[in-house]
Amino acid sequence: MDGDARSFRIALAADSYVNPPPGGVDGLAVLGEAGWGIMQLPDPAYPAEMTSRILAGIAEQVQEFHRHRYDIVLVGEHDGLAAALAEVSVPVPDQVIPASAAELRRFLGARPAPQVLRPGPATGSRE
Amino acid sequence: MGVAFVAHCLLNQNSKTDGGARCPGVYSPAVEVLRAKGWRIEQMPCPELAFTGLNRFWAVREQYDTPAHRRHCQRLAAGVADAISVRAGQGEDIVLIGIEGSPSMGVCITSSDPLRGGRPEWPDGAPELTSGEGIFIEELRLELERRGIGFPRVAGMTHPLPGHDEVAETAGLRSVLDNS
């Protein structure tokens, strides 16, 4: 990964932490500063069928990060996420529902280093 | 103010092809502009991530232009179109923010090389950039057309392109956001 700046750390973040209401915790800002990537969970106001479709797509992407051992956490909560992850055999990640930016920073700061399976030079056949 | 549907990697650089992540997680220049102007952010899926995975090679449009990948994009685009439909129904202003040069998420510039294939060796600077949309953006356009929803204004982030100019990139984004 020479020249690649990724953190191997991903937060599944409830919509209210990406688009915080007035006075809410700005999870996007905290996660960005701490170098975490974000996978935004759908707005809970969306209809259930639509939400299921979006969550299924998110779960497929999470599965790919999970199998490469990226560190994945859940910031906030979302009904239906656990079921969508179960469909792709991924456990619900460690979770925080922070009441403050400081609480979120503390949670992120206590995470262990990711144990990532990193890509190496291609050695397979061309077929 | 309105809703910006942003390419997945703008919030998650971990989704990039190996060697393509410019920062650890959130590509802040785009987010800072959206936040400063009070836009709501909605992240689109990364069509390449769930199809060819994290260890995928860099690719051009033609390599993704297969029936199976188009079906995958159509399924993901339906979810985005659902969300755009809800927002449009609420009378909200909508923009789409893609990634220029991307075979999937390019909005004005994609990458093309009809002959590329086989062992992935090619010189840096190969002239694959060309005007056009990526496969996912194309499928999203078709899905919105099917639903009778106008295609939103678009802004393309240019950080993957040679000669990238961050000031020009964010100025372009501001211009699109302001042009309601």
Contacts between the chains, C-beta under 8 A, distances in Angstrom:
chain1	res1	chain2	res2	distance
A	1	B	18	6.0
A	1	B	19	6.9
A	2	B	19	7.2
A	3	B	19	5.8
A	4	B	16	7.5
A	4	B	18	6.1
A	4	B	19	5.0
A	4	B	20	6.8
A	4	B	21	4.8
A	5	B	13	6.8
A	5	B	21	4.8
A	5	B	22	5.9
A	5	B	23	5.2
A	5	B	24	5.7
A	6	B	13	5.5
A	6	B	14	4.7
A	6	B	16	6.8
A	6	B	21	3.8
A	6	B	24	6.4
A	6	B	25	7.8
A	7	B	13	7.8
A	7	B	14	6.6
A	7	B	24	3.6
A	7	B	25	5.3
A	8	B	14	6.5
A	9	B	14	7.4
A	9	B	24	7.6
A	9	B	25	6.9
A	10	B	12	6.4
A	10	B	14	5.7
A	10	B	25	7.8
A	18	B	11	7.7
A	18	B	41	5.8
A	18	B	43	7.6
A	19	B	40	5.1
A	19	B	41	6.0
A	28	B	11	7.6
A	28	B	26	6.9
A	28	B	31	6.7
A	28	B	41	7.5
A	31	B	25	6.5
A	31	B	26	6.7
A	32	B	25	6.2
A	32	B	26	3.6
A	32	B	28	5.7
A	32	B	31	6.7
A	34	B	25	7.8
A	35	B	23	7.8
A	35	B	24	3.3
A	35	B	25	5.1
A	36	B	24	7.4
A	36	B	25	4.6
A	36	B	26	7.7
A	37	B	11	6.7
A	37	B	12	3.4
A	37	B	13	5.9
A	37	B	14	4.2
A	37	B	15	7.2
A	37	B	24	7.5
A	37	B	25	3.9
A	37	B	26	6.9
A	38	B	11	4.2
A	38	B	12	5.6
A	38	B	25	6.8
A	38	B	26	6.3
A	38	B	43	7.2
A	39	B	8	7.9
A	39	B	11	7.6
A	39	B	12	6.0
A	39	B	43	7.1
A	40	B	11	6.5
A	40	B	41	7.4
A	40	B	42	7.0
A	40	B	43	4.1
A	42	B	83	7.5
A	43	B	42	7.7
A	43	B	83	7.8
A	46	B	82	7.6
A	46	B	83	6.9
A	46	B	86	6.4
A	47	B	86	7.9
A	50	B	79	7.1
A	50	B	82	4.4
A	50	B	83	7.3
A	50	B	86	7.6
A	53	B	78	6.9
A	53	B	79	4.8
A	53	B	82	6.8
A	54	B	79	4.7
A	54	B	82	7.5
A	54	B	83	7.4
A	57	B	45	4.9
A	57	B	50	7.2
A	57	B	75	7.5
A	57	B	76	5.4
A	57	B	79	5.7
A	58	B	45	7.2
A	60	B	50	4.1
A	61	B	8	7.8
A	61	B	15	7.4
A	61	B	45	6.5
A	61	B	46	6.3
A	61	B	49	5.1
A	61	B	50	5.1
A	63	B	50	7.8
A	64	B	49	5.7
A	64	B	50	6.1
A	64	B	53	5.5
A	64	B	54	5.7
A	65	B	14	6.9
A	65	B	54	7.2
A	68	B	54	5.2
A	68	B	55	7.9
A	70	B	14	6.4
A	119	B	18	5.4
A	119	B	54	7.6
A	119	B	55	4.7
A	122	B	120	7.4
A	126	B	118	6.2
A	126	B	119	5.6
